[in-house]
Structures are given as C-alpha cells and as structure tokens.
Amino acid sequence: MSLYGILESPMNELIADKQKQLSELCRRFHVRRLALFGSSLNSDFDPGRSDLDFLVEFQTLAEGEHAHSYFGLSEALQTLFGRPVDLIERDAIRNPYIKQEIERTQQTVYGA
C-alpha cells in the first residue's frame, strides 16, 4: 500500500511521484478533497492511452471563483500528468447508482 491507501500500480506510482505538485495545485485551486476513480485504479488502465478520472470537492468559494478553480484545476491536472483528465464535481452527480459506484471505488489523493 502507498499514500492514502492506494494500491500499487503504475498510475499510482505516478501520483506518488507528483504528490507535492498535486498538493500545491489543490491548495492553489481551493480543493477540499480530490479522488481518483475509474480505470486508473484497475487493470483497465493503459498508461499510453487512458485518461484520468478525478472526483473533486471544492472548499467554499467566493462569488465568481468557482469557474476559475474548476477550469484552472482541470487544465493544471492535464499538464501535470500529461494526459486527458475528466474532472467531476461530487455534487454534480445526479444518478444515484453512478454516485454509489464512484464513492465505492474512489481513492483519495488529496484532502485538506
């Protein structure tokens, strides 16, 4: 096991190698919690082609800061990891079955 209880895998080693930069990005963009979910956590992950799926919860933001934090974090994560990123806000998930599956399988990579 490694940081935050994430199972060892090539993707999770990449997260661990970039943990300092990831934490700095999360602080800069007012992230309360960031978690990985989806194929990046299992054998379906293809280091050459797979994107990364992140679930994000932001801290309380001042009026007008939400878009800057969301889009800034999304772009910064893509730059940091050199691959496409799907960034989903926890509160935006309406389908209870999808929400339950994501919450069941997610692995926290940052928590404020």
N, C-alpha and C positions, 0 to 999 in steps of 0.2 A: 504494500500500500504506500501511497505517497501523499502529497499535500492534500488536505481536506478529504482524505479517504478515497481518492480517485484511484481506480485500478491502474496498474502499469500497462501502458500501451504506447506506440509511437506518438500518437496525438497528445496524450497526457504528459509525455516527456517534453514535448514542445511547449505545452502550457507551463510546466515547471521551469523550463529554461527561460521563459519570458515572464515569469511571475512578477518580478519587480516592475517591469514596464506595464504589465497588465494592471497592477495595483495603482500605479501612477495615473493611468488613463481613467480608471474607475473613480479615483478621487477627483480628478480634473472635471469629469462629466457628472459628478454628484450621484454616483451609483450606490445604492444601499446594498444590493446583492446581485451577483452575476453567476449564472449556472450554465453549464453545457448540457445539452440533451441530444437525442437522436443518434445518427450513425457514427458520430465522432467518438462515442463511448462503447462501440461494439465492433465486432468483426467485419461489419459492412463498410467501415471507414477505409477509404482508398487515399493514401497520402498524396497521390498525384492528381486526384480529381475531386475529391469530396469537399463540400463546403462545411462550414461550422455553424451549428445552431446554438444560439445563446438565448437564454431567458433572462430578462433584466427587470429589476425593480429599482426605481429612482428614489432618492430622498425627496422630501418636499421641496419643490422648486418655486422660485419667484415667478410671477406672471411673465410670460414671454420667454422663459428659459428652456421650456420643455423641448421644443424643436431643435434648438442648438445642442442640447445634451444628447438627444436621441440620434440625430444625424451625425453629429460630431463623433460620438462613440462608435457608431456603425462604421464610419469611414476609417477611424483610427484602428479598430479591430481588424479590418481588412488589410490595412497597411502593415500592422504588427505581424499578422500571421501569413500574409502573402497569399491569401485565398478569399473567395467569396464568403460572406457572412450573412446569415439570416438572424436578425435581432428582433425578438418578440418580447413585448411587454406582458408581464404576467396578467395584469388586469384587462388586457385586450382580448384574451382568450375567452370566447363565449361558449364553445362546445364543451360540456362537462366531461365527456369521455376523453377528448383530446387533452383537456386540462389535467385530468386524473392521470393519464398515461405519462405526460410530461413530468408532473410532480413525482410520480413513482420512480422514474428513471433518471432524473436530473442529478448532476453532481456540481456542487457549489465550487466555484473557482475564485470568488472574491466575496467577502462580507465585511461591511463597515461596522 
